[in-house]
């Protein structure tokens, strides 16, 4: 019954979601080209807030729990499990004061209103997973950018989203590069729960009444771990230990 009810509600949501992306595309262009980075970032922040309000149409709620006072004068590496595209805009909104930048597959850098423009101009890393000659230098340059500008790199080490909430093994190469290129970073582990339920029927219709939670765990300094594999193991254990699959 819920799936049947979801069809008309999902249609309204989908229309609002894509209309929001279309509206904010020229806004981003004007902000970036006429006023620079800070104005563009503010437009992107407002976009994330608007996308969250679109999700409310489906009865989606967001809870972001962060008991830690994380300073903004240092680079961050935000590490999280990955369940759906609905992981992205809440992280961008709730962590906005840290200037989060995502590692994304290169295909998303074109063709999607607002999203592609922000990825190309907002400081993200666009990588071709099938081409190490492109992806490794891009990731290294991204790490240097984060270190220099004291911003936040967001990485989903599973590589691809979990369609049922069950976490996948962490792929370590990306983390290793970021640890090397952002040596002064504070690692911020985040556990995401339930965002996969918005896509439990596939791309359409959407799941209704989902409560998506984000739990920030104790931050860890990269420089305090001589053995980076130990740091990766610690992060993976912490994140997966709080997943309600």
C-alpha beads as a LAMMPS data file, in Angstrom:
LAMMPS data file: protein, C-alpha beads

245 atoms
244 bonds

1 atom types
1 bond types

-500.0 500.0 xlo xhi
-500.0 500.0 ylo yhi
-500.0 500.0 zlo zhi

Masses

1 110.0

Atoms # bond

1 1 1 0.000 0.000 0.000
2 1 1 2.790 2.440 0.874
3 1 1 4.372 1.881 -2.525
4 1 1 1.107 2.721 -4.270
5 1 1 0.667 5.866 -2.197
6 1 1 4.252 6.821 -2.931
7 1 1 3.726 7.183 -6.695
8 1 1 1.914 10.559 -6.707
9 1 1 3.983 11.905 -3.795
10 1 1 7.204 10.843 -5.511
11 1 1 6.088 12.575 -8.708
12 1 1 5.682 15.847 -6.813
13 1 1 9.021 15.346 -5.074
14 1 1 10.868 14.559 -8.304
15 1 1 9.449 17.651 -9.982
16 1 1 10.462 19.850 -7.049
17 1 1 13.912 18.269 -6.832
18 1 1 14.793 18.837 -10.484
19 1 1 13.160 22.268 -10.580
20 1 1 15.390 23.241 -7.649
21 1 1 18.480 22.070 -9.533
22 1 1 17.430 24.000 -12.642
23 1 1 16.726 27.197 -10.688
24 1 1 20.019 27.122 -8.819
25 1 1 22.165 26.454 -11.890
26 1 1 22.088 30.059 -13.187
27 1 1 22.270 31.342 -9.609
28 1 1 25.522 29.446 -9.155
29 1 1 26.844 30.749 -12.461
30 1 1 26.155 34.374 -11.514
31 1 1 27.591 33.946 -8.010
32 1 1 30.767 32.261 -9.241
33 1 1 31.488 34.413 -12.268
34 1 1 30.494 37.783 -10.841
35 1 1 31.254 37.507 -7.128
36 1 1 33.716 34.642 -6.701
37 1 1 34.158 31.622 -4.457
38 1 1 32.451 32.819 -1.283
39 1 1 29.262 33.874 -3.056
40 1 1 29.226 30.639 -5.029
41 1 1 29.636 28.620 -1.837
42 1 1 26.710 30.416 -0.195
43 1 1 24.521 29.645 -3.196
44 1 1 25.524 25.979 -2.952
45 1 1 24.731 25.963 0.768
46 1 1 21.248 27.322 0.108
47 1 1 20.794 24.703 -2.616
48 1 1 21.502 21.921 -0.119
49 1 1 18.957 23.363 2.307
50 1 1 16.382 23.520 -0.500
51 1 1 17.042 19.895 -1.475
52 1 1 16.469 18.834 2.121
53 1 1 13.141 20.659 2.087
54 1 1 12.259 18.804 -1.119
55 1 1 12.944 15.526 0.701
56 1 1 10.502 16.595 3.414
57 1 1 7.743 16.152 0.818
58 1 1 8.368 12.406 1.141
59 1 1 8.193 12.609 4.927
60 1 1 11.976 12.329 5.125
61 1 1 13.566 13.624 8.323
62 1 1 17.224 14.331 8.975
63 1 1 19.053 14.090 12.297
64 1 1 22.683 15.164 12.438
65 1 1 24.415 14.417 15.741
66 1 1 27.791 16.037 16.337
67 1 1 28.896 16.340 19.981
68 1 1 32.370 17.569 19.027
69 1 1 33.584 21.156 18.741
70 1 1 35.673 20.923 15.587
71 1 1 37.755 23.993 14.778
72 1 1 37.557 25.491 11.297
73 1 1 41.230 26.510 11.025
74 1 1 42.395 23.065 9.928
75 1 1 41.787 20.715 7.005
76 1 1 39.380 17.822 7.547
77 1 1 38.960 14.417 5.974
78 1 1 35.325 13.427 6.422
79 1 1 34.954 9.654 6.037
80 1 1 31.493 8.074 5.827
81 1 1 29.672 4.969 4.697
82 1 1 27.612 5.443 1.536
83 1 1 23.986 4.448 1.035
84 1 1 22.532 6.840 -1.562
85 1 1 22.819 10.256 -3.172
86 1 1 20.771 11.465 -0.201
87 1 1 23.943 11.187 1.886
88 1 1 25.478 14.104 0.049
89 1 1 23.352 17.201 0.428
90 1 1 22.775 16.824 4.197
91 1 1 26.526 16.447 4.798
92 1 1 27.136 19.528 2.659
93 1 1 24.534 21.494 4.632
94 1 1 25.352 20.400 8.179
95 1 1 29.120 20.608 7.639
96 1 1 28.939 23.776 5.547
97 1 1 31.222 25.868 7.755
98 1 1 34.058 23.442 6.942
99 1 1 33.637 23.847 3.156
100 1 1 33.098 20.149 2.292
101 1 1 34.398 19.011 -1.103
102 1 1 33.552 15.622 -2.561
103 1 1 35.429 13.009 -4.539
104 1 1 33.145 12.147 -7.432
105 1 1 33.224 10.031 -10.556
106 1 1 34.078 12.073 -13.606
107 1 1 30.787 11.292 -15.357
108 1 1 28.907 13.513 -12.878
109 1 1 30.939 16.527 -13.986
110 1 1 28.613 17.197 -16.895
111 1 1 24.938 17.014 -17.792
112 1 1 23.313 17.506 -14.374
113 1 1 21.985 21.009 -13.619
114 1 1 23.608 22.606 -10.549
115 1 1 25.368 19.389 -9.501
116 1 1 27.814 19.230 -12.411
117 1 1 28.540 22.957 -12.232
118 1 1 29.341 22.780 -8.538
119 1 1 31.569 19.739 -9.000
120 1 1 33.533 21.477 -11.749
121 1 1 33.880 24.869 -10.043
122 1 1 33.451 24.243 -6.326
123 1 1 36.678 22.370 -5.572
124 1 1 35.613 18.732 -5.976
125 1 1 37.816 15.950 -7.332
126 1 1 36.486 14.393 -10.532
127 1 1 38.128 11.028 -11.084
128 1 1 37.953 8.343 -13.725
129 1 1 37.917 5.116 -11.745
130 1 1 38.982 3.138 -14.825
131 1 1 42.007 5.330 -15.516
132 1 1 44.660 5.475 -12.772
133 1 1 46.731 7.897 -14.866
134 1 1 43.915 10.424 -14.493
135 1 1 42.470 9.537 -11.100
136 1 1 45.670 9.441 -9.049
137 1 1 46.985 12.888 -10.089
138 1 1 43.476 14.339 -9.668
139 1 1 43.229 12.899 -6.171
140 1 1 46.684 14.142 -5.249
141 1 1 45.902 17.653 -6.506
142 1 1 42.641 17.549 -4.566
143 1 1 44.493 16.638 -1.363
144 1 1 46.942 19.500 -1.868
145 1 1 44.027 21.889 -2.406
146 1 1 42.375 20.763 0.843
147 1 1 45.637 21.063 2.790
148 1 1 46.439 24.526 1.447
149 1 1 42.957 26.012 1.846
150 1 1 42.034 24.212 5.104
151 1 1 38.808 22.767 3.755
152 1 1 37.107 19.402 4.154
153 1 1 37.576 16.430 1.840
154 1 1 34.614 14.048 1.877
155 1 1 35.281 10.454 0.893
156 1 1 33.091 7.350 0.794
157 1 1 35.714 4.565 0.961
158 1 1 33.261 1.816 0.029
159 1 1 33.573 3.116 -3.517
160 1 1 29.922 2.537 -4.335
161 1 1 26.723 2.825 -2.364
162 1 1 25.148 0.036 -0.353
163 1 1 21.659 -0.646 -1.683
164 1 1 20.443 -2.342 1.497
165 1 1 22.420 -0.614 4.235
166 1 1 24.896 -3.469 4.661
167 1 1 28.366 -1.863 4.468
168 1 1 30.906 -2.851 1.867
169 1 1 34.650 -3.270 2.575
170 1 1 36.639 -0.037 2.595
171 1 1 38.942 0.573 -0.364
172 1 1 42.088 2.057 1.113
173 1 1 43.908 3.692 -1.823
174 1 1 41.974 6.954 -1.739
175 1 1 42.400 7.316 2.000
176 1 1 46.126 6.614 1.749
177 1 1 46.561 9.380 -0.828
178 1 1 44.575 11.854 1.266
179 1 1 46.554 11.017 4.421
180 1 1 49.760 11.650 2.505
181 1 1 48.652 14.896 0.880
182 1 1 46.766 16.315 3.879
183 1 1 49.146 15.498 6.759
184 1 1 47.717 18.142 9.099
185 1 1 44.137 16.883 8.661
186 1 1 41.670 15.877 11.325
187 1 1 39.756 12.762 10.281
188 1 1 36.028 12.990 11.034
189 1 1 34.233 9.603 10.818
190 1 1 30.484 9.759 10.156
191 1 1 27.981 6.909 10.215
192 1 1 24.943 7.274 7.958
193 1 1 21.824 5.232 8.584
194 1 1 18.653 4.676 6.553
195 1 1 19.280 6.813 3.464
196 1 1 19.123 3.638 1.359
197 1 1 15.449 3.342 2.322
198 1 1 14.610 6.325 0.131
199 1 1 15.553 4.098 -2.824
200 1 1 14.217 0.814 -1.505
201 1 1 11.850 0.502 -4.496
202 1 1 14.521 1.601 -6.964
203 1 1 14.744 5.080 -8.443
204 1 1 10.939 5.447 -8.529
205 1 1 8.775 5.583 -6.522
206 1 1 10.611 6.827 -3.448
207 1 1 10.456 5.433 0.053
208 1 1 8.231 7.442 2.390
209 1 1 8.766 8.549 5.982
210 1 1 12.497 7.806 6.107
211 1 1 14.466 9.037 9.119
212 1 1 18.046 9.517 7.948
213 1 1 20.612 9.895 10.707
214 1 1 24.201 11.116 10.646
215 1 1 26.408 10.376 13.651
216 1 1 29.754 12.125 13.959
217 1 1 32.357 10.086 15.842
218 1 1 35.458 11.243 17.693
219 1 1 37.833 13.021 15.304
220 1 1 41.351 11.636 14.892
221 1 1 44.553 13.455 13.912
222 1 1 46.307 11.912 10.922
223 1 1 49.693 12.902 12.345
224 1 1 49.231 10.844 15.531
225 1 1 49.142 7.564 13.576
226 1 1 52.504 6.376 12.274
227 1 1 50.767 3.294 10.898
228 1 1 48.115 4.602 8.502
229 1 1 46.548 1.161 8.068
230 1 1 45.845 1.203 11.793
231 1 1 44.064 4.530 11.328
232 1 1 42.018 3.158 8.440
233 1 1 41.053 0.070 10.463
234 1 1 40.016 2.265 13.381
235 1 1 37.853 4.487 11.172
236 1 1 36.202 1.537 9.429
237 1 1 35.444 -0.227 12.710
238 1 1 33.984 2.916 14.238
239 1 1 31.760 3.786 11.272
240 1 1 30.471 0.266 10.661
241 1 1 29.892 -0.361 14.357
242 1 1 27.060 2.166 14.341
243 1 1 25.317 1.083 11.118
244 1 1 21.815 -0.296 11.652
245 1 1 21.579 -2.563 8.618

Bonds

1 1 1 2
2 1 2 3
3 1 3 4
4 1 4 5
5 1 5 6
6 1 6 7
7 1 7 8
8 1 8 9
9 1 9 10
10 1 10 11
11 1 11 12
12 1 12 13
13 1 13 14
14 1 14 15
15 1 15 16
16 1 16 17
17 1 17 18
18 1 18 19
19 1 19 20
20 1 20 21
21 1 21 22
22 1 22 23
23 1 23 24
24 1 24 25
25 1 25 26
26 1 26 27
27 1 27 28
28 1 28 29
29 1 29 30
30 1 30 31
31 1 31 32
32 1 32 33
33 1 33 34
34 1 34 35
35 1 35 36
36 1 36 37
37 1 37 38
38 1 38 39
39 1 39 40
40 1 40 41
41 1 41 42
42 1 42 43
43 1 43 44
44 1 44 45
45 1 45 46
46 1 46 47
47 1 47 48
48 1 48 49
49 1 49 50
50 1 50 51
51 1 51 52
52 1 52 53
53 1 53 54
54 1 54 55
55 1 55 56
56 1 56 57
57 1 57 58
58 1 58 59
59 1 59 60
60 1 60 61
61 1 61 62
62 1 62 63
63 1 63 64
64 1 64 65
65 1 65 66
66 1 66 67
67 1 67 68
68 1 68 69
69 1 69 70
70 1 70 71
71 1 71 72
72 1 72 73
73 1 73 74
74 1 74 75
75 1 75 76
76 1 76 77
77 1 77 78
78 1 78 79
79 1 79 80
80 1 80 81
81 1 81 82
82 1 82 83
83 1 83 84
84 1 84 85
85 1 85 86
86 1 86 87
87 1 87 88
88 1 88 89
89 1 89 90
90 1 90 91
91 1 91 92
92 1 92 93
93 1 93 94
94 1 94 95
95 1 95 96
96 1 96 97
97 1 97 98
98 1 98 99
99 1 99 100
100 1 100 101
101 1 101 102
102 1 102 103
103 1 103 104
104 1 104 105
105 1 105 106
106 1 106 107
107 1 107 108
108 1 108 109
109 1 109 110
110 1 110 111
111 1 111 112
112 1 112 113
113 1 113 114
114 1 114 115
115 1 115 116
116 1 116 117
117 1 117 118
118 1 118 119
119 1 119 120
120 1 120 121
121 1 121 122
122 1 122 123
123 1 123 124
124 1 124 125
125 1 125 126
126 1 126 127
127 1 127 128
128 1 128 129
129 1 129 130
130 1 130 131
131 1 131 132
132 1 132 133
133 1 133 134
134 1 134 135
135 1 135 136
136 1 136 137
137 1 137 138
138 1 138 139
139 1 139 140
140 1 140 141
141 1 141 142
142 1 142 143
143 1 143 144
144 1 144 145
145 1 145 146
146 1 146 147
147 1 147 148
148 1 148 149
149 1 149 150
150 1 150 151
151 1 151 152
152 1 152 153
153 1 153 154
154 1 154 155
155 1 155 156
156 1 156 157
157 1 157 158
158 1 158 159
159 1 159 160
160 1 160 161
161 1 161 162
162 1 162 163
163 1 163 164
164 1 164 165
165 1 165 166
166 1 166 167
167 1 167 168
168 1 168 169
169 1 169 170
170 1 170 171
171 1 171 172
172 1 172 173
173 1 173 174
174 1 174 175
175 1 175 176
176 1 176 177
177 1 177 178
178 1 178 179
179 1 179 180
180 1 180 181
181 1 181 182
182 1 182 183
183 1 183 184
184 1 184 185
185 1 185 186
186 1 186 187
187 1 187 188
188 1 188 189
189 1 189 190
190 1 190 191
191 1 191 192
192 1 192 193
193 1 193 194
194 1 194 195
195 1 195 196
196 1 196 197
197 1 197 198
198 1 198 199
199 1 199 200
200 1 200 201
201 1 201 202
202 1 202 203
203 1 203 204
204 1 204 205
205 1 205 206
206 1 206 207
207 1 207 208
208 1 208 209
209 1 209 210
210 1 210 211
211 1 211 212
212 1 212 213
213 1 213 214
214 1 214 215
215 1 215 216
216 1 216 217
217 1 217 218
218 1 218 219
219 1 219 220
220 1 220 221
221 1 221 222
222 1 222 223
223 1 223 224
224 1 224 225
225 1 225 226
226 1 226 227
227 1 227 228
228 1 228 229
229 1 229 230
230 1 230 231
231 1 231 232
232 1 232 233
233 1 233 234
234 1 234 235
235 1 235 236
236 1 236 237
237 1 237 238
238 1 238 239
239 1 239 240
240 1 240 241
241 1 241 242
242 1 242 243
243 1 243 244
244 1 244 245
